[in-house]
Amino acid sequence: MGLERVSNRRFALSTFIPRSSPFDAMFPLAHFWRQTKTQFLVLTLCLSPCFSEIFGYTALRQLSQMLLAIIFFHISEYFLAVSIHGRQSVTFRSLLISKHYVFAMVCSLLEYLLEITFFPTLKEYWWLSNFGLAMVVTGEIIRKMAILTAGRAFTHLIKIQHEEHHKLVKHGIYGIVRHPGYCGFSIWSIGTQVMLLNPISAVAFAIVVWHFFAERIPYEEHFLRQFFGAEYEEYARRVTSGIPFVK
């Protein structure tokens, strides 16, 4: 049986190996084309297991969930900003898409493709992937509640000057966390990587997002203390920031 399998494999491969002919010397371009076509066919056969994983049920489901999560998050951010502040006051920066963000998402996609190709069983822990999906939904809800509750007081850029309509929001979701928008985005972004079962990106996203908000919150609250004084001091003592280890 072993010899029969070897002979069968040799026969199968031999069908893709071009045989030399007298015309090859006369038409070198035709010979080069035959060689290139053969190498492409052999490469396709070698990569067929990779394609089967990438276009399988697991990858299609997890990647489609990721795509829908990204599309809904950014489009809804923009249209909520337009509905609250007016089209003339909103730019495409409200989509919250930067080159660093795109770079991070591309890296997470590359990690996913590499892992599902070489370690497909890593992506089969559906209880963990579903937990990540729950994180995405939870983070989205928290952030949108923050936007709808704050109304005009919610902006994507930090206000460094006090405006007449700018009031300290302490009710609703803001009675539980001071920065529910940041809290929701943190849960959402990390959840996308848990949903994809990307261990490296999940840790990297957690570190980068925490570091970003650990610097942004004190900077923003510096101006909030100037705007609202003792009222904000009392509010900050009573309500957590919403980001772990950031007071």
KELO-466569 format. One record per atom (N, C-alpha, C, O, CB): x, y, z. Coordinates in pm, whole numbers, padded with zeros to 5 digits, always signed. Glycine has a CB too. Example, Ala and Ser with C-alpha at 12.3 -4.5 7.8 and 13.67 -1.06 7.14 Angstrom:
+01319-00569+00780
+01230-00450+00780
+01320-00330+00780
+01424-00332+00846
+01131-00447+00905
+01285-00225+00708
+01367-00106+00714
+01290+00003+00787
+01341+00114+00804
+01408-00060+00572
END
This chain:
+00082-00122+00000
+00000+00000+00000
+00085+00126+00000
+00053+00223-00069
-00093+00001+00121
+00195+00125+00078
+00282+00242+00085
+00343+00273-00048
+00346+00389-00090
+00390+00221+00188
+00394+00166-00119
+00454+00189-00250
+00350+00238-00350
+00380+00320-00436
+00519+00061-00301
+00228+00187-00337
+00122+00229-00429
+00088+00377-00411
+00065+00447-00510
-00003+00143-00407
+00086+00425-00283
+00058+00566-00258
+00167+00654-00315
+00139+00757-00377
+00042+00593-00108
+00294+00615-00295
+00405+00693-00347
+00398+00702-00498
+00416+00809-00555
+00539+00633-00304
+00370+00589-00562
+00364+00589-00707
+00248+00675-00756
+00260+00742-00858
+00349+00446-00760
+00135+00672-00684
+00021+00756-00722
+00053+00904-00710
+00014+00983-00796
-00100+00722-00637
+00125+00944-00602
+00162+01084-00584
+00257+01128-00695
+00245+01238-00748
+00227+01106-00446
+00353+01039-00729
+00446+01074-00837
+00372+01092-00968
+00403+01183-01046
+00554+00967-00851
+00272+01004-00994
+00194+01015-01116
+00114+01145-01118
+00103+01212-01221
+00101+00894-01131
+00056+01181-00999
-00024+01303-00992
+00061+01425-01020
+00021+01515-01095
-00092+01317-00855
+00181+01429-00959
+00269+01544-00981
+00322+01547-01123
+00342+01654-01180
+00385+01541-00882
+00344+01430-01180
+00399+01425-01315
+00304+01485-01417
+00347+01531-01523
+00432+01283-01353
+00175+01485-01386
+00079+01542-01480
+00093+01693-01490
+00048+01753-01587
-00062+01506-01440
+00157+01757-01385
+00174+01902-01387
+00314+01943-01431
+00341+02062-01447
+00146+01959-01250
+00405+01846-01453
+00541+01877-01491
+00549+01883-01643
+00523+01782-01708
+00641+01773-01433
+00584+01998-01701
+00587+02008-01846
+00700+01925-01904
+00811+01924-01851
+00601+02153-01890
+00673+01857-02011
+00775+01778-02078
+00840+01863-02186
+00773+01940-02256
+00715+01647-02138
+00970+01849-02199
+01042+01926-02298
+01005+01881-02437
+00972+01764-02459
+01193+01914-02277
+01010+01972-02530
+00980+01940-02669
+01076+02015-02758
+01140+02111-02713
+00834+01975-02704
+01090+01976-02883
+01181+02046-02975
+01144+02191-02996
+01228+02272-03034
+01184+01976-03107
+01015+02224-02970
+00971+02360-02994
+01018+02456-02884
+01019+02577-02904
+00821+02365-03005
+01058+02400-02766
+01100+02487-02656
+01223+02568-02693
+01234+02685-02657
+01128+02404-02531
+01315+02504-02766
+01436+02575-02807
+01406+02682-02910
+01473+02785-02918
+01539+02478-02862
+01302+02657-02991
+01267+02752-03096
+01180+02865-03042
+01186+02978-03091
+01195+02680-03210
+01097+02833-02938
+01007+02933-02883
+01028+02942-02732
+00948+02887-02656
+00859+02898-02916
+01135+03011-02686
+01165+03018-02541
+01053+03084-02462
+01035+03051-02345
+01295+03094-02518
+00977+03177-02522
+00870+03245-02448
+00759+03147-02414
+00702+03150-02305
+00814+03363-02530
+00728+03059-02509
+00626+02958-02484
+00670+02864-02373
+00590+02823-02288
+00596+02878-02611
+00799+02829-02373
+00851+02742-02268
+00843+02809-02132
+00809+02746-02032
+00996+02702-02299
+00875+02940-02128
+00867+03015-02002
+00723+03019-01951
+00700+03007-01831
+00922+03159-02020
+00626+03037-02043
+00486+03040-02003
+00442+02907-01945
+00368+02903-01847
+00398+03077-02122
+00486+02798-02005
+00450+02666-01956
+00507+02643-01816
+00440+02587-01729
+00499+02558-02052
+00632+02687-01797
+00695+02671-01665
+00621+02754-01560
+00597+02707-01449
+00843+02712-01670
+00587+02876-01594
+00518+02964-01499
+00381+02909-01463
+00341+02911-01346
+00503+03106-01557
+00307+02860-01563
+00175+02804-01539
+00184+02682-01447
+00098+02661-01361
+00108+02766-01671
+00289+02601-01467
+00307+02483-01383
+00335+02521-01239
+00279+02462-01146
+00421+02397-01437
+00422+02621-01220
+00454+02664-01084
+00331+02721-01015
+00313+02702-00895
+00568+02768-01087
+00247+02791-01089
+00125+02846-01031
+00030+02735-00986
-00031+02744-00880
+00055+02937-01131
+00017+02630-01068
-00071+02519-01034
-00022+02445-00910
-00101+02409-00822
-00081+02422-01152
+00111+02423-00903
+00167+02356-00786
+00147+02440-00661
+00114+02387-00556
+00316+02327-00808
+00168+02574-00673
+00149+02664-00558
+00004+02663-00513
-00023+02667-00393
+00193+02808-00594
-00089+02659-00607
-00231+02655-00573
-00265+02529-00496
-00342+02533-00400
-00317+02665-00698
-00208+02416-00538
-00232+02290-00467
-00178+02295-00326
-00240+02245-00232
-00171+02173-00542
-00060+02357-00310
+00001+02365-00176
-00079+02456-00084
-00087+02432+00037
+00146+02415-00187
-00138+02562-00142
-00208+02660-00058
-00356+02628-00041
-00427+02698+00032
-00194+02798-00117
-00404+02525-00107
-00546+02493-00098
-00594+02471+00045
-00705+02513+00077
-00576+02371-00180
-00515+02406+00136
-00560+02394+00275
-00576+02529+00343
-00664+02547+00427
-00463+02309+00353
-00487+02627+00306
-00497+02761+00365
-00626+02828+00322
-00697+02888+00404
-00376+02849+00325
-00658+02817+00191
-00781+02878+00142
-00904+02815+00205
-01002+02883+00233
-00788+02865-00010
-00899+02685+00229
-01014+02618+00289
-01041+02669+00429
-01157+02675+00472
-00992+02468+00292
-00935+02706+00503
-00954+02761+00638
-01003+02904+00632
-01094+02943+00706
-00823+02754+00717
-00943+02984+00542
-00977+03125+00535
-01121+03144+00488
-01189+03236+00533
-00881+03198+00441
-01167+03059+00397
-01303+03072+00344
-01399+02971+00408
-01507+02945+00354
-01302+03054+00193
-01360+02915+00521
-01446+02823+00592
-01547+02895+00679
-01548+03018+00686
-01364+02730+00676
-01633+02818+00746
-01740+02875+00828
-01687+02964+00939
-01738+03073+00963
-01826+02765+00887
-01582+02915+01009
-01529+02990+01124
-01482+03128+01083
-01520+03227+01144
-01414+02913+01189
-01397+03134+00980
-01342+03263+00938
-01450+03354+00883
-01453+03474+00915
-01234+03243+00833
-01540+03300+00802
-01644+03384+00745
-01734+03443+00853
-01775+03559+00844
-01728+03304+00645
-01766+03363+00954
-01853+03414+01060
-01782+03519+01144
-01837+03627+01169
-01901+03299+01150
-01660+03490+01188
-01589+03582+01276
-01551+03711+01204
-01563+03819+01261
-01464+03516+01333
-01504+03701+01080
-01465+03820+01005
-01587+03903+00966
-01578+04026+00964
-01387+03781+00881
-01699+03839+00935
-01819+03916+00902
-01871+03990+01025
-01918+04103+01014
-01929+03824+00845
-01863+03927+01142
-01901+03996+01266
-01811+04116+01290
-01858+04222+01332
-01894+03899+01386
-01682+04100+01265
-01587+04209+01282
-01618+04324+01186
-01619+04441+01226
-01444+04159+01261
-01643+04291+01061
-01673+04394+00961
-01799+04470+00996
-01802+04593+00988
-01687+04331+00822
-01904+04399+01035
-02029+04465+01072
-02011+04553+01196
-02068+04662+01203
-02139+04361+01098
-01932+04506+01292
-01908+04584+01414
-01838+04715+01380
-01874+04821+01433
-01825+04504+01515
-01738+04709+01293
-01663+04829+01255
-01751+04927+01178
-01753+05046+01206
-01539+04791+01171
-01825+04874+01079
-01911+04961+00998
-02016+05030+01084
-02036+05151+01073
-01979+04880+00887
-02083+04954+01169
-02189+05013+01251
-02132+05117+01347
-02190+05224+01364
-02263+04904+01330
-02020+05086+01411
-01962+05179+01508
-01932+05314+01445
-01975+05418+01496
-01833+05120+01568
-01859+05314+01334
-01812+05440+01277
-01924+05517+01207
-01931+05639+01219
-01699+05414+01178
-02010+05448+01134
-02120+05518+01067
-02216+05578+01169
-02261+05691+01151
-02195+05422+00975
-02246+05504+01275
-02337+05557+01377
-02276+05675+01451
-02348+05768+01488
-02375+05446+01476
-02145+05672+01475
-02078+05786+01539
-02098+05912+01457
-02132+06018+01510
-01928+05758+01559
-02077+05899+01327
-02087+06016+01240
-02231+06069+01234
-02252+06190+01248
-02039+05980+01098
-02328+05983+01214
-02466+06030+01200
-02523+06082+01331
-02607+06172+01330
-02553+05918+01146
-02480+06025+01443
-02524+06081+01571
-02466+06221+01592
-02535+06311+01641
-02482+05990+01688
-02339+06239+01552
-02277+06371+01564
-02350+06472+01475
-02373+06586+01517
-02128+06365+01525
-02387+06431+01355
-02460+06520+01264
-02596+06555+01321
-02639+06670+01315
-02475+06456+01126
-02666+06455+01375
-02801+06479+01427
-02800+06568+01550
-02897+06640+01575
-02867+06347+01460
-02693+06565+01627
-02687+06643+01751
-02630+06783+01727
-02684+06882+01776
-02601+06570+01856
-02521+06790+01651
-02450+06917+01635
-02479+06986+01502
-02446+07103+01485
-02301+06894+01648
-02540+06915+01407
-02566+06976+01277
-02455+06945+01178
-02338+06934+01215
-02583+07126+01290
-02493+06932+01053
-02395+06895+00950
-02283+06996+00937
-02168+06957+00914
-02463+06878+00816
-02311+07124+00952
-02209+07227+00934
-02102+07224+01042
-01993+07276+01022
-02274+07363+00930
-02133+07163+01157
-02037+07160+01269
-01960+07029+01278
-01876+07012+01367
-02110+07184+01399
-01987+06937+01186
-01926+06804+01194
-01839+06779+01072
-01879+06806+00959
-02034+06695+01207
-01720+06727+01096
-01630+06688+00987
-01618+06536+00986
-01672+06466+01072
-01489+06755+01004
-01545+06486+00886
-01528+06342+00877
-01439+06287+00988
-01424+06166+01002
-01471+06305+00742
-01379+06375+01067
-01302+06329+01183
-01394+06261+01285
-01348+06185+01370
-01228+06448+01249
-01524+06289+01274
-01619+06226+01365
-01638+06078+01334
-01700+06006+01412
-01753+06296+01357
-01585+06032+01222
-01586+05889+01195
-01486+05815+01283
-01491+05693+01295
-01555+05863+01048
-01394+05891+01345
-01294+05836+01438
-01203+05734+01369
-01168+05631+01427
-01364+05770+01558
-01164+05763+01246
-01073+05676+01172
-00943+05751+01148
-00941+05850+01073
-01136+05629+01038
-00837+05706+01210
-00705+05766+01192
-00610+05663+01133
-00643+05545+01124
-00651+05820+01326
-00493+05709+01092
-00396+05617+01034
-00346+05516+01137
-00316+05402+01101
-00277+05694+00975
-00337+05556+01263
-00296+05462+01367
-00404+05356+01390
-00374+05239+01413
-00266+05538+01498
-00529+05399+01383
-00640+05306+01400
-00641+05205+01286
-00658+05085+01309
-00774+05381+01406
-00625+05252+01164
-00623+05163+01047
-00507+05066+01058
-00522+04948+01027
-00613+05244+00916
-00391+05115+01100
-00274+05028+01115
-00301+04918+01216
-00265+04802+01193
-00151+05111+01159
-00365+04953+01328
-00395+04853+01431
-00491+04748+01379
-00474+04629+01405
-00453+04921+01556
-00594+04791+01305
-00691+04696+01253
-00629+04605+01146
-00662+04487+01139
-00811+04771+01195
-00541+04659+01063
-00473+04578+00962
-00386+04473+01029
-00382+04357+00986
-00388+04666+00867
-00315+04513+01135
-00230+04417+01208
-00315+04306+01270
-00275+04190+01269
-00149+04490+01318
-00432+04342+01323
-00519+04240+01382
-00571+04145+01276
-00585+04025+01301
-00637+04306+01456
-00599+04196+01156
-00645+04110+01046
-00534+04015+01002
-00560+03897+00977
-00692+04195+00927
-00411+04066+00993
-00299+03981+00955
-00277+03871+01059
-00250+03756+01024
-00170+04065+00939
-00288+03907+01187
-00273+03806+01291
-00380+03698+01275
-00352+03579+01286
-00282+03869+01431
-00503+03741+01250
-00612+03644+01236
-00586+03549+01120
-00602+03427+01135
-00746+03716+01216
-00547+03602+01005
-00525+03518+00886
-00411+03420+00907
-00418+03305+00864
-00496+03605+00765
-00305+03466+00974
-00192+03376+01001
-00232+03265+01097
-00198+03149+01077
-00073+03455+01058
-00305+03302+01202
-00340+03203+01303
-00442+03103+01252
-00434+02984+01284
-00394+03271+01426
-00539+03149+01174
-00639+03053+01126
-00580+02962+01017
-00633+02853+00992
-00763+03127+01071
-00471+03006+00953
-00404+02922+00854
-00319+02815+00919
-00323+02699+00880
-00318+03007+00762
-00240+02855+01019
-00144+02762+01078
-00192+02701+01209
-00146+02594+01248
-00014+02833+01101
-00285+02770+01279
-00338+02718+01405
-00490+02729+01405
-00547+02800+01488
-00278+02796+01527
-00558+02660+01313
-00704+02678+01300
-00782+02642+01425
-00889+02699+01450
-00754+02594+01187
-00732+02549+01505
-00806+02511+01626
-00810+02625+01728
-00895+02626+01816
-00743+02388+01690
-00717+02720+01716
-00716+02834+01806
-00842+02918+01793
-00883+02985+01887
-00593+02921+01780
-00904+02914+01676
-01023+02996+01649
-01154+02923+01677
-01261+02974+01644
-01021+03043+01505
-01147+02806+01736
-01266+02725+01757
-01322+02734+01899
-01415+02661+01933
-01235+02582+01725
-01267+02820+01982
-01319+02838+02118
-01439+02934+02112
-01426+03053+02141
-01207+02893+02216
-01553+02880+02073
-01668+02965+02045
-01722+03034+02169
-01777+03143+02158
-01776+02883+01981
-01708+02973+02286
-01756+03039+02407
-01681+03170+02431
-01738+03269+02477
-01741+02946+02529
-01550+03169+02398
-01470+03290+02415
-01499+03391+02305
-01506+03511+02330
-01321+03256+02418
-01515+03341+02182
-01549+03430+02071
-01684+03497+02095
-01700+03616+02067
-01550+03353+01938
-01780+03422+02146
-01913+03479+02176
-01906+03579+02291
-01980+03676+02295
-02013+03368+02209
-01815+03553+02386
-01794+03649+02494
-01740+03780+02437
-01780+03888+02480
-01698+03592+02601
-01649+03770+02341
-01598+03890+02275
-01708+03964+02201
-01713+04087+02203
-01486+03854+02178
-01798+03889+02136
-01912+03952+02069
-02000+04025+02169
-02049+04134+02141
-01994+03846+01993
-02021+03965+02285
-02099+04030+02390
-02030+04159+02438
-02097+04258+02467
-02120+03934+02509
-01896+04156+02445
-01821+04277+02481
-01841+04387+02377
-01858+04503+02413
-01671+04245+02495
-01840+04350+02250
-01860+04447+02142
-01997+04512+02155
-02009+04635+02147
-01846+04379+02005
-02100+04432+02175
-02236+04485+02188
-02249+04572+02313
-02308+04679+02309
-02339+04370+02193
-02191+04525+02424
-02198+04601+02549
-02127+04735+02537
-02180+04838+02578
-02138+04521+02664
-02008+04733+02481
-01932+04856+02462
-02005+04954+02372
-02005+05074+02398
-01797+04826+02405
-02065+04902+02267
-02142+04987+02175
-02259+05052+02247
-02284+05171+02230
-02193+04905+02054
-02331+04975+02327
-02447+05028+02399
-02405+05137+02498
-02468+05242+02506
-02521+04915+02473
-02298+05110+02573
-02251+05208+02673
-02211+05339+02605
-02247+05447+02652
-02131+05152+02753
-02138+05327+02495
-02092+05449+02427
-02209+05527+02367
-02214+05649+02378
-01991+05415+02318
-02302+05458+02305
-02415+05530+02246
-02506+05589+02353
-02564+05695+02332
-02495+05436+02156
-02518+05522+02467
-02592+05581+02578
-02525+05709+02624
-02592+05806+02658
-02604+05481+02694
-02393+05709+02625
-02319+05829+02665
-02346+05944+02569
-02367+06058+02613
-02168+05800+02671
-02345+05916+02439
-02368+06021+02340
-02510+06076+02351
-02529+06197+02352
-02343+05967+02198
-02608+05988+02360
-02747+06031+02365
-02779+06104+02496
-02858+06198+02496
-02840+05911+02347
-02718+06061+02605
-02744+06126+02735
-02682+06265+02740
-02745+06360+02787
-02690+06040+02850
-02558+06277+02692
-02488+06406+02699
-02540+06504+02596
-02538+06625+02620
-02339+06385+02679
-02586+06455+02483
-02636+06545+02380
-02528+06637+02327
-02422+06590+02286
-02750+06628+02435
-02553+06766+02327
-02457+06863+02272
-02330+06871+02355
-02227+06920+02308
-02521+07002+02263
-02335+06824+02479
-02215+06827+02564
-02113+06721+02522
-01997+06725+02563
-02253+06806+02711
-02158+06625+02439
-02066+06520+02394
-02001+06563+02263
-02070+06591+02165
-02140+06384+02377
-01869+06569+02263
-01794+06604+02143
-01678+06507+02128
-01629+06451+02225
-01743+06751+02148
-01634+06489+02003
-01521+06400+01978
-01388+06468+02005
-01285+06401+02019
-01525+06351+01835
-01389+06600+02013
-01268+06676+02046
-01285+06738+02184
-01394+06781+02221
-01241+06785+01939
-01176+06741+02260
-01180+06798+02394
-01201+06949+02387
-01129+07019+02316
-01051+06766+02472
-01299+06998+02461
-01326+07141+02466
-01233+07207+02567
-01225+07167+02683
-01473+07168+02502
-01162+07308+02520
-01070+07380+02608
-01126+07518+02646
-01064+07592+02723
-00932+07395+02541
-01243+07550+02592
-01310+07674+02628
-01455+07642+02663
-01522+07563+02596
-01302+07777+02512
-01503+07706+02768
-01639+07680+02814
-01739+07751+02725
-01728+07871+02700
-01656+07726+02960
-01838+07675+02676
-01943+07731+02593
-02073+07736+02673
-02088+07667+02774
-01960+07650+02463
-02167+07818+02625
-02291+07841+02700
-02371+07713+02718
-02429+07691+02825
-02375+07946+02631
-02376+07630+02616
-02456+07508+02624
-02383+07394+02694
-02440+07286+02714
-02497+07464+02485
-02257+07417+02731
-02175+07312+02790
-02209+07300+02939
-02171+07385+03019
-02023+07341+02770
-02280+07193+02974
-02320+07170+03113
-02263+07039+03162
-02236+06948+03084
-02473+07171+03126
-02245+07029+03293
-02193+06907+03353
-02306+06804+03361
-02406+06825+03429
-02133+06935+03494
-02287+06693+03290
-02388+06588+03285
-02357+06486+03394
-02248+06427+03396
-02393+06519+03143
-02451+06465+03486
-02428+06373+03596
-02537+06267+03609
-02532+06184+03699
-02416+06449+03725
-02635+06270+03521
-02746+06175+03531
-02728+06060+03433
-02635+06060+03352
-02880+06246+03505
-02818+05962+03442
-02812+05849+03350
-02684+05768+03365
-02641+05740+03476
-02823+05898+03208
-02626+05732+03254
-02503+05652+03254
-02388+05727+03319
-02294+05665+03369
-02466+05612+03112
-02394+05863+03319
-02289+05944+03381
-02298+05940+03534
-02206+05985+03602
-02299+06088+03333
-02405+05886+03587
-02412+05866+03731
-02341+05740+03775
-02322+05716+03894
-02555+05863+03776
-02301+05657+03676
-02229+05532+03707
-02082+05546+03678
-01998+05503+03758
-02287+05416+03627
-02048+05605+03563
-01907+05630+03526
-01896+05771+03472
-01988+05821+03407
-01856+05526+03422
-01783+05836+03498
-01765+05974+03452
-01742+05982+03302
-01782+06079+03238
-01649+06037+03525
-01676+05881+03246
-01642+05884+03104
-01696+05757+03035
-01619+05672+02994
-01488+05895+03084
-01827+05746+03023
-01884+05625+02963
-01847+05608+02816
-01843+05496+02765
-02033+05627+02977
-01821+05720+02747
-01779+05710+02607
-01646+05639+02594
-01627+05554+02507
-01770+05847+02544
-01554+05675+02682
-01421+05610+02680
-01432+05465+02728
-01368+05375+02674
-01321+05689+02770
-01514+05445+02830
-01534+05310+02883
-01594+05219+02775
-01548+05106+02757
-01627+05315+03007
-01695+05269+02705
-01759+05190+02601
-01665+05157+02487
-01664+05045+02436
-01879+05262+02548
-01585+05257+02445
-01490+05231+02336
-01385+05130+02378
-01345+05045+02297
-01423+05361+02292
-01339+05136+02502
-01239+05041+02550
-01293+04899+02544
-01226+04808+02495
-01196+05075+02694
-01415+04881+02595
-01476+04748+02593
-01498+04701+02450
-01473+04585+02418
-01610+04748+02670
-01543+04792+02364
-01571+04758+02224
-01444+04715+02151
-01442+04612+02085
-01634+04877+02153
-01338+04795+02162
-01216+04768+02086
-01149+04638+02131
-01106+04559+02047
-01118+04884+02101
-01140+04616+02261
-01080+04492+02310
-01170+04374+02274
-01121+04265+02243
-01058+04498+02464
-01301+04396+02280
-01395+04291+02247
-01382+04243+02103
-01402+04125+02075
-01536+04338+02271
-01348+04334+02010
-01332+04291+01871
-01221+04188+01858
-01232+04095+01777
-01301+04411+01782
-01115+04202+01936
-01003+04108+01927
-01031+03979+02002
-00984+03872+01962
-00876+04173+01980
-01106+03988+02111
-01149+03866+02180
-01244+03788+02089
-01238+03665+02084
-01219+03899+02316
-01331+03858+02018
-01424+03794+01926
-01349+03720+01815
-01391+03613+01773
-01518+03898+01866
-01238+03777+01768
-01158+03712+01665
-01062+03609+01722
-00994+03538+01648
-01080+03816+01587
-01056+03601+01856
-00963+03511+01923
-00819+03540+01882
-00741+03450+01852
-00998+03364+01893
-00787+03670+01881
-00651+03718+01853
-00580+03747+01985
-00597+03856+02039
-00655+03846+01763
-00503+03656+02039
-00441+03679+02170
-00343+03796+02171
-00340+03873+02267
-00370+03555+02215
-00263+03809+02066
-00162+03915+02062
-00229+04051+02050
-00198+04144+02126
-00063+03894+01943
-00322+04064+01956
-00390+04192+01936
-00478+04229+02055
-00491+04347+02087
-00474+04187+01810
-00538+04130+02120
-00622+04159+02236
-00540+04227+02346
-00582+04326+02406
-00687+04030+02290
-00421+04171+02372
-00334+04230+02474
-00283+04367+02429
-00281+04462+02507
-00215+04136+02505
-00242+04375+02302
-00190+04502+02249
-00296+04611+02251
-00267+04724+02289
-00138+04483+02106
-00419+04578+02210
-00527+04677+02213
-00554+04723+02356
-00575+04842+02380
-00656+04618+02151
-00555+04630+02450
-00582+04666+02590
-00477+04763+02642
-00511+04861+02709
-00585+04539+02678
-00351+04737+02612
-00243+04824+02659
-00250+04961+02594
-00241+05063+02662
-00107+04760+02630
-00265+04964+02461
-00264+05091+02389
-00385+05177+02427
-00371+05296+02452
-00264+05066+02236
-00503+05116+02433
-00625+05191+02466
-00618+05243+02608
-00656+05358+02634
-00750+05104+02447
-00571+05160+02701
-00560+05207+02840
-00462+05324+02850
-00491+05424+02916
-00516+05092+02933
-00348+05311+02785
-00247+05418+02792
-00300+05547+02731
-00274+05656+02783
-00119+05374+02718
-00375+05536+02622
-00431+05655+02557
-00527+05728+02650
-00517+05850+02667
-00503+05616+02426
-00620+05655+02711
-00718+05719+02798
-00658+05759+02933
-00706+05853+02996
-00837+05627+02821
-00553+05690+02977
-00486+05728+03102
-00421+05865+03087
-00404+05936+03186
-00380+05623+03141
-00385+05904+02964
-00330+06037+02940
-00440+06138+02905
-00431+06255+02943
-00226+06031+02826
-00541+06092+02834
-00645+06184+02787
-00738+06229+02900
-00777+06346+02904
-00727+06117+02678
-00773+06139+02992
-00867+06174+03098
-00815+06286+03189
-00887+06383+03211
-00900+06051+03181
-00692+06277+03243
-00644+06388+03326
-00638+06521+03250
-00665+06626+03307
-00506+06356+03380
-00602+06514+03120
-00597+06636+03039
-00736+06697+03024
-00753+06818+03038
-00537+06608+02901
-00835+06614+02995
-00972+06663+02978
-01029+06714+03110
-01096+06817+03113
-01062+06552+02922
-01002+06643+03218
-01057+06683+03346
-00991+06809+03400
-01048+06877+03486
-01043+06570+03446
-00874+06842+03352
-00812+06970+03388
-00902+07086+03348
-00919+07182+03424
-00673+06984+03322
-00958+07078+03228
-01048+07184+03181
-01186+07173+03246
-01251+07275+03272
-01061+07177+03028
-01232+07051+03271
-01362+07035+03337
-01360+07096+03478
-01460+07153+03522
-01400+06887+03344
-01249+07083+03546
-01237+07143+03680
-01236+07295+03670
-01285+07364+03759
-01109+07094+03750
-01178+07347+03561
-01182+07492+03542
-01323+07540+03510
-01364+07647+03555
-01086+07534+03429
-01398+07461+03433
-01534+07500+03393
-01632+07492+03509
-01714+07582+03527
-01582+07412+03279
-01624+07384+03588
-01729+07355+03686
-01681+07358+03831
-01763+07345+03922
-01788+07222+03656
-01553+07374+03854
-01499+07396+03988
-01533+07288+04089
-01513+07169+04063
-01547+07525+04039
-01586+07330+04205
-01613+07238+04316
-01719+07134+04278
-01718+07022+04331
-01659+07317+04439
-01809+07170+04188
-01914+07075+04147
-01850+06952+04081
-01892+06839+04106
-02014+07142+04049
-01748+06976+03998
-01683+06863+03932
-01595+06786+04031
-01584+06663+04022
-01599+06910+03812
-01533+06855+04123
-01449+06789+04223
-01532+06689+04303
-01489+06576+04325
-01385+06893+04319
-01652+06731+04346
-01739+06642+04421
-01785+06525+04336
-01792+06412+04383
-01860+06719+04475
-01816+06553+04209
-01861+06449+04115
-01750+06347+04090
-01776+06227+04085
-01906+06513+03981
-01627+06394+04074
-01514+06305+04047
-01483+06216+04167
-01440+06102+04149
-01391+06385+04009
-01504+06267+04288
-01479+06186+04408
-01584+06076+04421
-01556+05968+04472
-01479+06274+04534
-01704+06104+04375
-01815+06012+04395
-01828+05906+04285
-01873+05795+04312
-01943+06090+04404
-01788+05939+04162
-01811+05851+04047
-01677+05811+03986
-01589+05895+03967
-01901+05921+03940
-01663+05683+03957
-01539+05631+03899
-01523+05678+03755
-01620+05716+03690
-01536+05479+03904
-01400+05675+03706
-01373+05725+03571
-01427+05630+03463
-01463+05675+03355
-01223+05745+03552
-01432+05501+03491
-01476+05405+03392
-01360+05333+03324
-01381+05240+03247
-01560+05473+03289
-01237+05377+03352
-01117+05313+03299
-01038+05259+03417
-01005+05335+03508
-01031+05414+03215
-01006+05129+03420
-00936+05070+03535
-00807+05144+03570
-00728+05179+03482
-00904+04925+03507
-00788+05168+03699
-00667+05229+03754
-00647+05374+03713
-00538+05428+03729
-00548+05150+03713
-00750+05437+03661
-00744+05580+03629
-00845+05649+03718
-00965+05627+03702
-00772+05608+03477
-00800+05732+03811
-00887+05797+03906
-00966+05910+03843
-01045+05976+03910
-00808+05849+04023
END
